[in-house]
Amino acid sequence: MPKFTVAVIRIGYACQDMEVEAPNEEEAKEVALDHAGGESFSEHHSEYKVDYVTSMSEEQRRDEKRGLYPDKEDSAN
């Protein structure tokens, strides 16, 4: 059976109310965005989409059977 490499993208959504001091709403947005990287967010929704798909060549499948082409799990460790 043919094998494919599928690049999957995970997009997470989270929201947090932040209190900031600023002279106006536009500045408040900038201040909040500047501080957002240091905050802890709880993800409440995720989406998944496929970025691309490539077919494994016959040579890659042979190499995989001989242990020369690492599994995704092996390369992650």
Buried (B, 14 or more C-beta within 10 A) or exposed (E): EEEEEEEEEEEEEEEEEEEEEEEEEEEBEEBBEEEEEEEEEEEEEEEEEEEEEEEBEEEBBEBBEEEEBEEEEEEEE
